[in-house]
Amino acid sequence: MLGLDGDTGALVLLVAVLPVCAWVVWSDLRTMKIPNRANLAILGIFFFVGLMVLPLDVWAWRWLNFVVVLAIGFVLNAIANVGAGDAKFAAAAAPYFNPAALPLVLPLFAAFLLGAFAAHRLMRAIPLVRRMTPDWVSWTRKDFPMGVALVGTFVTYLAMTAFPTFRQGFIDLLTASRM
């Protein structure tokens, strides 16, 4: 255990997962699949880096997030056609999240889901973009590469945890929109 404060620990986790998250987005856009190796890498980073930067009791309890989200993901895969790779990625990322942050994370995910869907549909309608990425399966599929929204939520949550001012700005935005 390195004895880092929560903000610094979140920053270390954020930096550690960024390359894997970039791989997940690229793979999901290109092939509409999230590699199992990427999900294992996210879990491995939490296992080793999380153990160093989080208090042991927090680290241990966060594994329950993995189990719960994996179970929910399998159910959604069976009844709502959510992709198995998306469900596995959500489960692999779940230990990074504080369960108390759920009221913050759900609107964040909703915003990323809508934004990523709109951006994807807009980009695939631009001929220059399609010519630059002709082998991307997501341009021609009816379904949507939800890994983009999952990664956006994951990275933004870690950034909000690492940078409290950023987090407070988002909370102020949510509060203002509820008026």
C-alpha positions in Angstrom: 0.0 0.0 0.0 1.4 3.3 -1.0 -0.6 5.4 1.4 -1.8 7.8 -1.3 -4.8 10.1 -0.8 -8.0 9.3 -2.7 -7.5 11.9 -5.4 -3.9 10.7 -6.2 -4.9 7.1 -6.1 -7.7 7.8 -8.6 -5.2 9.6 -10.8 -2.8 6.7 -10.8 -5.7 4.3 -11.7 -6.8 6.7 -14.5 -3.3 6.9 -16.0 -3.0 3.1 -15.8 -6.3 2.3 -17.6 -6.1 5.0 -20.3 -4.2 2.9 -22.9 -6.5 -0.1 -22.4 -9.6 2.2 -22.7 -8.2 3.6 -26.0 -7.8 0.0 -27.3 -11.4 -0.8 -26.2 -12.9 2.2 -28.1 -10.8 1.5 -31.2 -11.6 -2.2 -31.2 -15.4 -1.6 -30.6 -15.6 0.9 -33.4 -13.5 -1.2 -35.8 -14.9 -4.7 -35.1 -17.9 -4.2 -32.8 -16.1 -6.5 -30.2 -14.3 -5.7 -27.0 -11.4 -8.2 -26.6 -11.5 -10.4 -23.5 -7.8 -9.5 -23.0 -8.8 -5.8 -22.6 -11.3 -6.7 -19.9 -8.7 -8.9 -18.2 -6.2 -6.0 -18.4 -8.7 -3.7 -16.7 -9.3 -6.2 -14.0 -5.6 -6.9 -13.6 -4.8 -3.2 -13.3 -7.4 -2.9 -10.5 -6.1 -6.0 -8.9 -2.5 -4.8 -8.7 -2.6 -1.0 -8.9 -5.8 -0.8 -6.9 -4.3 -2.9 -4.2 -1.4 -0.4 -4.0 -3.5 2.8 -4.0 -6.7 1.9 -2.2 -7.2 0.9 1.4 -7.4 -2.9 1.7 -11.0 -2.9 2.9 -12.2 -0.7 0.1 -10.3 -2.7 -2.5 -11.7 -6.0 -1.2 -15.3 -4.7 -1.1 -15.1 -3.3 -4.6 -14.9 -6.8 -6.0 -18.5 -7.2 -5.1 -19.2 -4.5 -7.7 -17.6 -6.8 -10.3 -19.9 -9.8 -9.3 -23.1 -7.7 -9.2 -22.4 -5.9 -12.5 -21.4 -9.1 -14.3 -24.6 -10.8 -13.2 -26.7 -7.8 -14.3 -24.7 -7.8 -17.6 -25.5 -11.4 -18.3 -29.1 -10.9 -17.7 -29.2 -7.8 -20.0 -27.3 -9.8 -22.6 -30.0 -12.5 -22.5 -33.1 -10.3 -22.4 -32.1 -6.9 -23.8 -29.5 -7.8 -26.5 -26.7 -5.9 -24.7 -23.4 -7.1 -26.1 -21.5 -9.7 -24.1 -18.3 -7.6 -24.5 -20.1 -4.5 -23.2 -21.4 -6.5 -20.2 -17.9 -7.9 -19.5 -16.3 -4.5 -19.8 -18.8 -2.9 -17.5 -18.1 -5.6 -15.0 -14.4 -5.3 -15.3 -14.6 -1.5 -14.7 -17.1 -1.8 -11.8 -14.5 -2.3 -9.1 -13.1 1.2 -9.8 -16.5 2.8 -8.9 -17.6 3.8 -5.4 -21.1 2.4 -5.0 -22.1 5.7 -3.2 -21.4 7.5 -6.5 -24.2 5.7 -8.3 -26.4 8.9 -8.4 -23.6 10.6 -10.2 -22.6 7.7 -12.5 -26.1 6.9 -13.9 -26.7 10.4 -15.4 -23.1 10.4 -16.6 -23.6 7.1 -18.4 -26.9 8.3 -19.9 -25.2 11.5 -21.2 -22.3 9.5 -22.7 -24.7 6.9 -24.2 -26.8 9.6 -26.0 -23.7 11.6 -27.0 -21.7 8.7 -28.3 -24.7 7.4 -30.2 -25.3 10.8 -31.8 -21.6 11.3 -32.6 -21.3 7.8 -34.0 -24.3 8.3 -36.3 -23.1 11.7 -37.4 -19.5 10.5 -38.1 -20.6 7.5 -40.1 -22.7 9.8 -42.3 -19.6 11.8 -43.3 -18.0 10.3 -46.4 -14.5 11.5 -45.6 -14.6 9.8 -42.2 -15.9 6.6 -43.8 -13.1 6.7 -46.4 -10.5 7.1 -43.7 -11.8 4.1 -41.8 -13.3 1.8 -44.5 -12.8 -1.4 -42.5 -14.8 -0.3 -39.4 -17.7 -2.7 -39.0 -19.6 -0.2 -36.8 -20.3 2.0 -39.8 -22.5 -0.7 -41.4 -24.1 -2.4 -38.4 -27.5 -1.5 -37.2 -26.4 -1.8 -33.5 -24.2 0.6 -31.7 -20.7 0.2 -30.2 -21.7 0.9 -26.6 -18.1 0.4 -25.5 -17.5 4.0 -26.5 -20.1 5.2 -24.0 -18.9 2.8 -21.3 -15.3 4.0 -21.7 -16.4 7.6 -21.7 -18.2 7.1 -18.4 -15.4 5.1 -16.9 -12.6 7.6 -17.8 -14.7 10.6 -16.8 -15.7 9.1 -13.5 -12.0 8.4 -12.7 -11.1 12.0 -13.8 -13.9 13.4 -11.5 -12.5 11.3 -8.7 -8.9 12.4 -9.3 -9.9 16.1 -9.8 -12.5 17.2 -7.2 -13.0 20.6 -8.9 -14.1 18.8 -12.1 -16.4 16.6 -10.1 -18.0 19.5 -8.3 -18.6 21.3 -11.6 -20.5 18.2 -12.9 -22.5 18.0 -9.7 -23.3 21.7 -10.0 -24.4 21.1 -13.6 -26.7 18.3 -12.5 -28.2 20.3 -9.7 -28.9 23.3 -12.0 -30.6 21.0 -14.5 -33.0 19.7 -11.9 -34.4 23.2 -11.1 
